[in-house]
Amino acid sequence: MKLVRLASFAVAGMTMAVAAQAADYTLSVNTALSTSDPLYKGLEAFVDNVDKRTNGAIEVKLFPNSQLGPDEDVLEQARAGAPVAVVVDGGRLAVFQNEFGILGTPYLASGYDGIRKVVTSDLFETWVEQLRGASGHQVLSFNWWQGERHTLTKKPVTTPADLDGLALRTPGAPVWTETVRAMGGVPTPMPFSDVYSALQLGTIDGTEAQLPAVIGANLQEVITHITKTGHINLITGLVTSAIWFDTLPADLQVALREEALKAGDIASYGTRDALAQIEEDLKAAGVTVTEIDVTPFVEATAGVYDKLGYAELRTQVNEILAK
């Protein structure tokens, strides 16, 4: 009986040791999105599934509404080796590895199923490895689709000429600013968290965003028109520190990336299924949502690829999209 008790104590001691070790693997995920965004449900699934898959060895914590700071700041924390991750677009990563920028170029692909082919391809995986060497960032998955971005203003917009001279908020990466400029607007970079007050005060004339983000930031209160330009098919990724990632045992590295991919699908298809209702909610809130012929915008932004040096890469991406 005494031996049984000793054995029980030994097992309990081993369990406590494993628990203590598990506490070392904590990943804090930052996102500019609110908890009401359909993409956030994918992040919640990621938390639960990583916990189950790793038997509690990795704890994922979520920080919505940019609680850990702007995306750029969190990316710098990750470069320094902090156990943080951020949901971020390719444009922000392009400053480290240029190829990522093409993911935010205008009218590259249609819908989630199209862009998913690119971000799960062998070509994309070479960019992932190059990014590790260039900046010390590790992509967990890049299949977090937030929808197509549209133009949000206080006046009707049907052609690029209607945006002439309007200050439109956009992220600061070149692929975003050049797209807005080609569309006729004046790109005005600022954190997304500042957009509501900037529109309210008239600091900017409009912005461009995907429908879930409009609701999440209550922008329907400070704009009157949404023009469905669909100029950028917003695909984002879950990006962490390569230094931190490399401290994980190999099996946990595999688990984290596989679960990130699965959760990205949950998030993206959930977003796709929510878009129609979100549009109806915006209309009910008094916003005019207008379908237009986007051909003039496609033509106006065609030169962005050459200007940013993506013409050859676009050919490679188009080959993947055609499969």
N, C-alpha and C positions, 0 to 999 in steps of 0.2 A: 504493500500500500504506500509505503514511504517512497519507493522507487517511482510509483505512478505519479505521486505529487511532485517529485523532483522533475520528472519528465514534463509534467504539465507546466511547471514554472519555466522550464527550459524553452518550451514551445511559445509560451507567453512572452518570454524575453526576446525570442527571435522575431515574433510579430511586432513587438514594440520597436525593435531595431529597424525592421523594414519600414514601419510607419515613420520613424525618424528620418530615414533616408528619403522617403517619398516627399517629405516636406522640402527637400532641396530642389525639387522639380516643379516649380510654380511659374506659370506663364501668364502675364498680364496683357490682355488684348484691348487696345484702344481703337475706338471708331468714332467718327464724327456723327454717325447715325443715332437717331433716338431709338428708344425701346419699342416704339410703335411701328418702326420700319419693318416690312416683311423680311428683309435680309437678316434682321436681328434674331429671328427664329432659328435661322441656320447657325448663328453663333451660339445660341443656347443649346442646340443639338450637338454642336462641337464640344461644348463643355461636358455634357452628359456622356457622350460616346467616347471621348478620350478617357474619362474617368473609368468607364466600364472596360474599355479595351486594354488599359494599362493597369487594371486592378488598383486604381488610386495612386499609381506612381507619379502621374503628372496631374497637377491641379491647374485648371484654366480659370482665370478670373476675367470678367468682362467690365469694361469701363466705357459706357456710351457717352454721347455728347462731348467727346474730346476731353474727358476728365483728366487724362494724363498730359494734355497739351495738344498743340497743332500736330498734324501728321509729320511734318518735317522735323519737329523736335523729337518725336518718338523714334523716327528713323535714325536720328543721330544717337539717341540712347542705345538703340540696337547695335549700331556700329561699334559702340564702346563696350559691348558685351553684356548689356543689361538684359534680364529675362523678360523682354517685352515684345509684343507684336502689334502690328497696325494693319487695318484694312485700307489699302492704298491703291491708287491707280498707276498705270504704267508711265504716265507723264512725269510723275514725281521721281520714278526710278530711272528715267532716261538720263538724268544728270549724272548717274553713275555708270549705266550701261545703256547706250543709245538705242539699241533695238527695242527696248520696252516701250519707247515712245510711240511706236507705230500702233500700239493697241488703242491709243486714244485719237487716232487720226480720223478725219471726217468720212462718214459713209463707208467704213471698211468692211463691215459685215452686217447682216440683218438678224436681229434677235439673238437669243442665248445659244441656240443649237449651232448657229453659224460660228460665233466667236469661240465657242467651247472647243471646236476642232483645232483652233490655233493654239490655245493655252494648254492643251493636253498632247501636243505634237512633239515629236523628237526635236524639231527645230527649236521649239520653245524651251525644251530642257537644256539645250546648249546655252541659251541665254541665262538660265538659272545658274548654271555652273560658272559662267563668265561673271555674273553679278557677285557671286561669292568672292571671287578673286579681286573684283574691282572695288567693292565697297564693304565687304564683310556682312552682307545681308543674305539670309536664307529664305527663299520662297517656300512656303508650306503647300499652298495651292493658289492658283490664279483664276479660279472659276466662280468668282462671286459677282454675279451679274446684277446690276442695280437698275437696269432699264435703259431706254433711249433718252438722251437729254434733249430738252426742248427749250424754246425761248420764252422767258417770262417778262412781261412788260406792263406798262400802264396805258398802252395804246395798241390799236390793231397793227399786226405785222403780217404781210403776205409775201413780200419779196425782200431781198437784201437791201434795196434802196430804203425801205422803211426803218432800217436799223442805222442808217447813216448818222454818225455823230452821237449815238446813244452810248453812254457809259454802261457797259455790261460787266458785272462781276464774273470772274472766272478764276480757277486755280492758276497759279503763277507759272506753271511749266510751259515751255515754248509751244508744245503741240496744242495746248488749249488757247493760248493767247493768239497764235497765228490763225487758228480756226475762226475765232471770234472776229479777228481783224478782217479775214477774207469774207466773212459773212456781212461785213459792213459796219460792225459795232466797234466801239473803243474798248479794248480789253482792260479791265480794272481788277487786278488780283487783290484778294483779301480772304481771310479765313471765312469759312462758310457760316460760322457762328455769329459773324458780324453783319450778315446779309440783311436780316430782318430790320435792324436799326438803320442800316445804310439806305434801304429802300424807303423806310418811314421818314427819314430826314431829307431824302432827295440827294444824298451823296452819290448814289448811282441811279440810273434810269431803269435798270432791269438786271436780269441775271439769266443764267441758263442752268437747268437742273432736270433731273429725272423726277417723275411724278411722286414716288414715295417720299422723296426728300422735301418736296413742296409741303406736303401734309405734315411731315415730321417737324419742320421748322415753322409751321403756321404761316407760310408765305402767302397763302390765299387771303390773308388779312391786309396785305400791303401791295398786292398786284391785282390787276383786273383782267389780263389777257394771258393765255398760254397758247402759243403757236406751235403746233406739233412738227417742228423741223426735223427732229430725230437725227440731229447732225453728228452726235457721238453715241456710239453703242457702248455704254459704260460698263466695262469689265474691270473688276478690281481683284486684288490678291491679298492673301494673309501672309505678311512678311515679318520675319523675326531676325534675331541675331545669329549669325553663323557661329560666332564664338560660343554662345550659350548652347546652340543646337548641337555642337560637336562634343559637349560635355555629356550628352545623353548616351546611354548604351545603344547599340545599333538597332536592337529590336524596338526601342522606344522611338527612335528617329523614324523608322518605317511606319510605325503606328500613327505618329503624329501627322505625317504627310498623307497617309491613306485616309485618315479620318477627316482631315482638312478638305480633301477632295470630295468625300461623301457629303460633308456638311455644306460645301459650296453648292452642290447640286440641290440639296434641300432648300437652301437660301434662294437660289436662282429660280427654280421652278415655282417656289412659293411667291416670289416677286412677280413672275409672269402671270400667275393665276390671280393676283391681287390688283393688277393694273386697271382692269375695266371698272371695278368698284371704286377705286381711288379717283378715277376720272369722273365718275358720277357724283362722288362726294364733293369734288372741287366745283363742279357745275352747280350743285345744290348750295354751295357757299357763295355763289354769285360770280364765279370766275367764268369768263368766256373761253371755251376750249375750241380751237379752230384747226380743222384738217386742211392742209394746203397741198398744192403741187410742189414738191420739194426740188424739182428739177433745177430751178434757178440757184438754189443753195448748193446743190451738188456741183453745178458748173462753176459757181463762184469759189468753191473751196478746193477744186481739183488741183490747183497749183501748190497747195500746202505740202504735198508729198515731195515735189521737187525742191521746194524751198528748204525743207528740213532734211533733205538727203535720203528720203525713204523710197524713191522710185524703184530701185532694184529690189529692195526688201519686199516691197508690195507685190512684186511679181511672184516671189517665193510664197508669200502668204496667200495670194490668190490661188496658187496651185493646191495648197492645203484646203482652202475653202471649196474648191471644185470637186474634191473627192467625195 
